[in-house]
Amino acid sequence: MADNFDEATKKELSAFLEKEQTQAKLHSTVHNLTTMCWDKCVTSTPSTRFSRGEESCLMNCVDRFLDTSIFLVRQIQERRD
């Protein structure tokens, strides 16, 4: 089916697929890190508030997650340039 497209359409389709795959990887990473932070930090039955230790752990975990996300975005941008 792709053989029926002209080169410009093939390039556009390829770029779209690459973008979608990158977004899927990012979503997967977010999901995995969210699960990891929750499992690591939330040790009691969830209620209306986190304990101080849980809150601190989650904040640190989120900070590391953001650092990792920024790093990943920069790496992706560098590969595209």
Phi, psi and omega in degrees: 000319180296338179295340181281349183270150174282171185300319181298318180292320177298317179295317179297317179296318179297317179296319178298314180296320178297318179297315180296320178295320178296316178295321179297319177297318179296316178298321178296318178297315178301314180299313181296318180290324177298314179297316181298313180298316180298311182296324182284322192260325185267102186255349179247175177292126181302138176227207181283345180219152173273153173290166180302316180297318179295316181298315179297315179299314180297320179297315179295318180296317178296319178301315179294323177298315179296318176302316180294318180298315179298317178300314181297317180298317179297319179297317179296317180296319179297323180291331180280335182280000000 
